[in-house]
Amino acid sequence: MAKVSIYSPVGLADETAGATSINPTQPLAGRRIAVLDNGKSGADILLGRMAEQLATRARCEYVGIRRKGSAATPCEPNLLETLAGEADLVLTGTAD
């Protein structure tokens, strides 16, 4: 019989990370929204359009898309720092 490996989809969380500074009960007006493209086909188009529409509806500023190195790897620390400086809210996604 062939060996079967089972991996947990849970992942690991950074327990030292702080809570978000955005209060979900407060309006988004005046906030900056960015997209983190995971490299999956079409993700940049879908997430970009979502961010543009959200920015229009919520009176936010859409600041653009940043792409991480690979869909198979975590986001690079320097890219996370860049996003934290450029945006108050980041839209991203995973899977197909």
CYANA upper distance limits for C-alpha pairs under 8 A (distance plus 0.5 A):
 22 ILE  CA     26 GLN  CA      8.17
 22 ILE  CA     88 ASP  CA      7.97
 22 ILE  CA     89 LEU  CA      8.46
 27 PRO  CA     58 ALA  CA      7.86
 28 LEU  CA     58 ALA  CA      6.26
 28 LEU  CA     59 ARG  CA      7.66
 28 LEU  CA     60 CYS  CA      6.90
 29 ALA  CA     58 ALA  CA      5.94
 29 ALA  CA     59 ARG  CA      5.22
 29 ALA  CA     60 CYS  CA      5.50
 30 GLY  CA     59 ARG  CA      6.84
 30 GLY  CA     60 CYS  CA      5.37
 30 GLY  CA     61 GLU  CA      7.20
 31 ARG  CA     60 CYS  CA      5.57
 31 ARG  CA     61 GLU  CA      6.74
 31 ARG  CA     87 ALA  CA      8.05
 31 ARG  CA     88 ASP  CA      6.43
 31 ARG  CA     89 LEU  CA      8.02
 32 ARG  CA     60 CYS  CA      6.38
 32 ARG  CA     61 GLU  CA      5.25
 32 ARG  CA     62 TYR  CA      6.40
 32 ARG  CA     63 VAL  CA      6.84
 32 ARG  CA     86 GLU  CA      7.79
 32 ARG  CA     87 ALA  CA      5.25
 32 ARG  CA     88 ASP  CA      5.67
 32 ARG  CA     89 LEU  CA      6.91
 33 ILE  CA     51 ALA  CA      7.20
 33 ILE  CA     55 ALA  CA      7.54
 33 ILE  CA     60 CYS  CA      7.50
 33 ILE  CA     61 GLU  CA      6.57
 33 ILE  CA     62 TYR  CA      5.34
 33 ILE  CA     63 VAL  CA      6.38
 33 ILE  CA     64 GLY  CA      8.10
 33 ILE  CA     87 ALA  CA      5.85
 33 ILE  CA     88 ASP  CA      6.61
 33 ILE  CA     89 LEU  CA      5.38
 33 ILE  CA     90 VAL  CA      6.26
 33 ILE  CA     91 LEU  CA      8.03
 34 ALA  CA     51 ALA  CA      7.61
 34 ALA  CA     62 TYR  CA      6.57
 34 ALA  CA     63 VAL  CA      5.81
 34 ALA  CA     64 GLY  CA      5.71
 34 ALA  CA     65 ILE  CA      6.39
 34 ALA  CA     66 ARG  CA      8.12
 34 ALA  CA     83 LEU  CA      7.87
 34 ALA  CA     86 GLU  CA      8.15
 34 ALA  CA     87 ALA  CA      6.25
 34 ALA  CA     88 ASP  CA      8.47
 34 ALA  CA     89 LEU  CA      6.91
 34 ALA  CA     90 VAL  CA      5.34
 34 ALA  CA     91 LEU  CA      6.87
 35 VAL  CA     44 ASP  CA      8.28
 35 VAL  CA     47 LEU  CA      6.97
 35 VAL  CA     48 GLY  CA      6.94
 35 VAL  CA     51 ALA  CA      7.57
 35 VAL  CA     64 GLY  CA      6.73
 35 VAL  CA     65 ILE  CA      5.09
 35 VAL  CA     66 ARG  CA      6.68
 35 VAL  CA     90 VAL  CA      5.87
 35 VAL  CA     91 LEU  CA      5.31
 35 VAL  CA     92 THR  CA      6.45
 36 LEU  CA     65 ILE  CA      6.45
 36 LEU  CA     66 ARG  CA      5.61
 36 LEU  CA     67 ARG  CA      6.23
 36 LEU  CA     68 LYS  CA      7.53
 36 LEU  CA     90 VAL  CA      7.09
 36 LEU  CA     91 LEU  CA      6.70
 36 LEU  CA     92 THR  CA      5.58
 37 ASP  CA     43 ALA  CA      6.77
 37 ASP  CA     44 ASP  CA      5.91
 37 ASP  CA     47 LEU  CA      8.18
 37 ASP  CA     65 ILE  CA      7.11
 37 ASP  CA     66 ARG  CA      6.51
 37 ASP  CA     67 ARG  CA      5.08
 37 ASP  CA     68 LYS  CA      6.87
 37 ASP  CA     92 THR  CA      6.83
 37 ASP  CA     93 GLY  CA      8.21
 38 ASN  CA     43 ALA  CA      7.52
 38 ASN  CA     44 ASP  CA      8.43
 38 ASN  CA     67 ARG  CA      6.80
 38 ASN  CA     68 LYS  CA      6.39
 38 ASN  CA     69 GLY  CA      8.45
 38 ASN  CA     70 SER  CA      7.15
 38 ASN  CA     71 ALA  CA      5.49
 38 ASN  CA     92 THR  CA      7.65
 38 ASN  CA     93 GLY  CA      7.45
 38 ASN  CA     94 THR  CA      7.42
 39 GLY  CA     43 ALA  CA      7.36
 39 GLY  CA     44 ASP  CA      8.09
 39 GLY  CA     67 ARG  CA      7.25
 39 GLY  CA     68 LYS  CA      7.49
 39 GLY  CA     69 GLY  CA      8.12
 39 GLY  CA     70 SER  CA      6.42
 39 GLY  CA     71 ALA  CA      5.57
 40 LYS  CA     44 ASP  CA      8.41
 40 LYS  CA     71 ALA  CA      6.76
 40 LYS  CA     94 THR  CA      8.41
 40 LYS  CA     95 ALA  CA      8.44
 40 LYS  CA     96 ASP  CA      7.93
 42 GLY  CA     46 LEU  CA      6.77
 43 ALA  CA     47 LEU  CA      6.35
 43 ALA  CA     93 GLY  CA      8.07
 44 ASP  CA     48 GLY  CA      6.13
 44 ASP  CA     65 ILE  CA      7.84
 45 ILE  CA     49 ARG  CA      6.63
 46 LEU  CA     50 MET  CA      6.73
 47 LEU  CA     51 ALA  CA      6.56
 47 LEU  CA     91 LEU  CA      7.28
 47 LEU  CA     92 THR  CA      7.38
 47 LEU  CA     93 GLY  CA      8.47
 48 GLY  CA     52 GLU  CA      6.65
 48 GLY  CA     64 GLY  CA      7.98
 48 GLY  CA     65 ILE  CA      7.45
 49 ARG  CA     53 GLN  CA      6.65
 50 MET  CA     54 LEU  CA      6.57
 51 ALA  CA     55 ALA  CA      6.46
 51 ALA  CA     62 TYR  CA      7.05
 51 ALA  CA     91 LEU  CA      7.64
 52 GLU  CA     56 THR  CA      6.75
 52 GLU  CA     62 TYR  CA      6.54
 53 GLN  CA     57 ARG  CA      6.64
 54 LEU  CA     58 ALA  CA      6.32
 54 LEU  CA     59 ARG  CA      8.49
 54 LEU  CA     60 CYS  CA      8.06
 55 ALA  CA     59 ARG  CA      5.96
 55 ALA  CA     60 CYS  CA      4.83
 55 ALA  CA     61 GLU  CA      6.19
 55 ALA  CA     62 TYR  CA      6.29
 56 THR  CA     60 CYS  CA      6.98
 56 THR  CA     61 GLU  CA      8.47
 63 VAL  CA     86 GLU  CA      7.86
 63 VAL  CA     87 ALA  CA      7.68
 66 ARG  CA     79 LEU  CA      8.44
 66 ARG  CA     83 LEU  CA      8.40
 68 LYS  CA     74 PRO  CA      8.48
 68 LYS  CA     75 CYS  CA      6.09
 68 LYS  CA     76 GLU  CA      7.29
 68 LYS  CA     79 LEU  CA      7.78
 69 GLY  CA     73 THR  CA      7.83
 69 GLY  CA     75 CYS  CA      7.74
 69 GLY  CA     76 GLU  CA      7.96
 70 SER  CA     74 PRO  CA      8.34
 75 CYS  CA     79 LEU  CA      7.31
 75 CYS  CA     80 LEU  CA      7.28
 76 GLU  CA     80 LEU  CA      6.92
 77 PRO  CA     81 GLU  CA      6.80
 78 ASN  CA     82 THR  CA      6.74
 79 LEU  CA     83 LEU  CA      6.66
 80 LEU  CA     84 ALA  CA      6.61
 81 GLU  CA     85 GLY  CA      6.81
 82 THR  CA     86 GLU  CA      6.69
 83 LEU  CA     87 ALA  CA      6.20
 83 LEU  CA     90 VAL  CA      8.08
 84 ALA  CA     88 ASP  CA      7.42
